[in-house]
Amino acid sequence: MSAQTIDAVSGLVAANSLMAMVGGILAALFAGRNDPGFIHNGPLAGLVAVCAGSDVMHPLGALVTGAVAGALFVWTFTLAQNKWKIDDVLGVWPLHGLCGAWGGIACGIFGLEALGGMGGVTFGAQLAGTVLDVGIALAGGFIVYGGVKAAVGIRLTQEEEFVGADLTIHKISSQPEYDSSSRSTF
């Protein structure tokens, strides 16, 4: 849950966290066609999305927020892997980036008193904050990864990719017979 201390955890935060997990699981179950990877990431997508508004949303709003996040994760992960060929095996960008951005916007929707929320939020402020956060993350990413790419590079050669990063960089393997550190020198 997104509370900073245990005494700040309210029943509403706990209920909304649970509802968002359920929404994420159900959406990932249906959108991902029973794929275990999607079903396990569905609740995470819901939790990421509900963090911004877990203390102001109505539980049904949290359920919808989690469901949209679960479906959004499945759709964008599949799109990024299969069509755009983005190398994001764990789905960090769709899970944390997009579902987090959706959660920031959803807080401005489902936190409104008109939709059963606690109020104290506006859609415009949540949208502006989310857009600003995305801009800061993009700028920071380009600066950091651009610097690393210029300094040392971020791609392996084709041969290194074939062998795998574990052996190429770390000199370890999940299979002992290929682990260079376990070879004896008789």
C-alpha positions as CSV (number, residue, x, y, z in Angstrom):
1,M,0.0,0.0,0.0
2,S,1.2,3.5,-0.6
3,A,1.0,4.8,2.9
4,Q,4.3,5.9,4.4
5,T,3.6,4.6,7.9
6,I,1.6,1.7,9.3
7,D,-0.7,4.0,11.3
8,A,-1.5,5.9,8.1
9,V,-3.0,2.8,6.5
10,S,-6.7,3.3,6.4
11,G,-9.5,0.9,5.6
12,L,-10.1,2.8,2.4
13,V,-6.5,2.4,1.3
14,A,-6.5,-1.3,2.1
15,A,-9.8,-1.8,0.3
16,N,-8.8,0.2,-2.7
17,S,-5.5,-1.7,-3.0
18,L,-7.3,-5.0,-2.9
19,M,-10.0,-3.8,-5.4
20,A,-7.3,-2.6,-7.8
21,M,-5.5,-5.9,-7.6
22,V,-8.7,-7.8,-8.4
23,G,-9.4,-5.5,-11.3
24,G,-5.9,-6.0,-12.7
25,I,-6.1,-9.7,-12.3
26,L,-9.5,-10.0,-14.1
27,A,-8.5,-7.7,-17.0
28,A,-5.1,-9.4,-17.5
29,L,-6.9,-12.8,-17.3
30,F,-9.2,-11.9,-20.1
31,A,-7.0,-9.7,-22.2
32,G,-4.0,-12.0,-21.8
33,R,-6.0,-15.1,-22.7
34,N,-4.9,-17.0,-19.5
35,D,-1.2,-16.3,-20.0
36,P,0.5,-16.8,-16.6
37,G,2.9,-13.9,-17.1
38,F,0.1,-11.5,-17.7
39,I,-2.0,-12.9,-14.9
40,H,0.9,-12.5,-12.4
41,N,1.6,-8.9,-13.6
42,G,-2.1,-7.9,-13.6
43,P,-2.3,-7.3,-9.9
44,L,1.0,-5.4,-10.0
45,A,-0.5,-3.2,-12.8
46,G,-3.5,-2.5,-10.6
47,L,-1.4,-1.7,-7.5
48,V,0.9,0.6,-9.5
49,A,-2.1,2.5,-10.9
50,V,-4.1,2.8,-7.6
51,C,-1.2,4.3,-5.6
52,A,-1.9,7.9,-6.7
53,G,-5.4,7.8,-5.5
54,S,-5.8,4.9,-3.0
55,D,-6.8,7.3,-0.3
56,V,-9.4,9.3,-2.3
57,M,-11.1,6.9,-4.7
58,H,-14.3,4.9,-4.1
59,P,-13.6,1.2,-4.1
60,L,-15.5,0.7,-7.4
61,G,-13.3,3.5,-8.9
62,A,-10.2,1.5,-7.7
63,L,-11.6,-1.6,-9.3
64,V,-12.0,0.2,-12.6
65,T,-8.6,1.8,-12.3
66,G,-7.0,-1.7,-11.7
67,A,-8.9,-3.2,-14.6
68,V,-7.9,-0.5,-17.1
69,A,-4.3,-0.9,-15.8
70,G,-4.3,-4.7,-16.3
71,A,-5.7,-4.4,-19.8
72,L,-3.3,-1.6,-20.6
73,F,-0.3,-3.6,-19.5
74,V,-1.3,-6.7,-21.6
75,W,-2.0,-4.6,-24.7
76,T,1.2,-2.3,-24.5
77,F,3.5,-5.2,-23.5
78,T,2.4,-7.2,-26.4
79,L,2.6,-4.2,-28.7
80,A,6.1,-3.3,-27.5
81,Q,7.5,-6.8,-27.8
82,N,5.8,-8.0,-31.0
83,K,5.3,-4.9,-33.2
84,W,7.8,-2.3,-32.0
85,K,10.5,-4.8,-31.1
86,I,11.4,-2.9,-27.9
87,D,13.8,-5.0,-25.7
88,D,11.9,-4.7,-22.4
89,V,11.6,-8.4,-21.4
90,L,10.1,-7.7,-17.9
91,G,7.7,-5.1,-19.1
92,V,9.0,-2.3,-16.9
93,W,7.8,0.5,-19.3
94,P,4.2,-0.7,-19.6
95,L,3.9,-1.9,-16.0
96,H,5.4,1.0,-14.2
97,G,5.4,3.8,-16.7
98,L,2.1,3.6,-18.4
99,C,0.1,2.1,-15.6
100,G,1.6,4.7,-13.2
101,A,0.6,7.5,-15.6
102,W,-2.9,6.1,-16.0
103,G,-3.1,6.0,-12.2
104,G,-2.2,9.6,-11.9
105,I,-4.9,10.5,-14.3
106,A,-7.4,8.0,-12.8
107,C,-7.0,9.7,-9.4
108,G,-8.3,12.9,-11.0
109,I,-11.3,11.0,-12.3
110,F,-12.3,8.6,-9.6
111,G,-11.2,10.9,-6.7
112,L,-13.9,13.4,-7.6
113,E,-16.9,13.6,-5.2
114,A,-19.2,13.4,-8.2
115,L,-18.0,9.8,-8.8
116,G,-18.0,8.7,-5.1
117,G,-14.5,9.8,-4.3
118,M,-13.3,11.8,-1.3
119,G,-12.7,14.9,-3.3
120,G,-9.8,17.3,-2.9
121,V,-8.4,16.5,-6.4
122,T,-9.1,17.9,-9.8
123,F,-8.8,16.2,-13.1
124,G,-6.8,19.1,-14.6
125,A,-4.2,19.1,-11.8
126,Q,-3.7,15.3,-12.0
127,L,-3.4,15.5,-15.8
128,A,-0.9,18.4,-15.6
129,G,1.1,16.6,-12.9
130,T,1.2,13.3,-14.9
131,V,2.3,15.0,-18.1
132,L,5.0,16.9,-16.2
133,D,6.2,13.7,-14.5
134,V,6.3,11.9,-17.9
135,G,8.3,14.7,-19.3
136,I,10.8,14.7,-16.4
137,A,11.2,10.9,-16.7
138,L,11.8,11.1,-20.5
139,A,14.4,13.9,-20.1
140,G,16.2,12.1,-17.3
141,G,16.2,8.8,-19.3
142,F,17.6,10.4,-22.4
143,I,20.3,12.2,-20.3
144,V,21.3,9.1,-18.3
145,Y,21.1,6.5,-21.2
146,G,22.6,9.0,-23.7
147,G,25.6,9.5,-21.3
148,V,26.0,5.8,-20.7
149,K,25.7,5.0,-24.5
150,A,28.3,7.7,-25.3
151,A,30.7,6.6,-22.5
152,V,30.7,2.8,-22.6
153,G,27.9,1.7,-25.0
154,I,24.7,-0.1,-24.1
155,R,24.6,-2.9,-26.6
156,L,26.4,-6.2,-26.8
157,T,27.9,-7.5,-30.0
158,Q,25.9,-10.2,-31.9
159,E,28.4,-12.9,-30.6
160,E,28.0,-11.6,-27.0
161,E,24.2,-11.7,-27.4
162,F,24.3,-15.3,-28.6
163,V,26.4,-16.3,-25.6
164,G,24.3,-14.3,-23.2
165,A,25.0,-11.3,-20.9
166,D,25.4,-13.6,-17.9
167,L,28.5,-15.3,-19.4
168,T,29.7,-12.3,-21.3
169,I,29.6,-9.6,-18.6
170,H,29.4,-11.5,-15.3
171,K,31.2,-14.7,-16.2
172,I,28.4,-16.8,-14.5
173,S,25.8,-19.2,-15.8
174,S,22.7,-20.9,-14.6
175,Q,24.4,-24.1,-15.8
176,P,27.5,-25.1,-13.9
177,E,29.2,-26.8,-16.9
178,Y,29.3,-23.4,-18.6
179,D,30.3,-21.3,-15.6
180,S,33.9,-20.1,-16.1
181,S,34.4,-19.6,-12.4
182,S,33.6,-23.2,-11.5
183,R,36.1,-24.8,-14.0
184,S,39.0,-26.5,-12.3
185,T,42.5,-26.1,-13.6
186,F,44.0,-29.5,-13.2
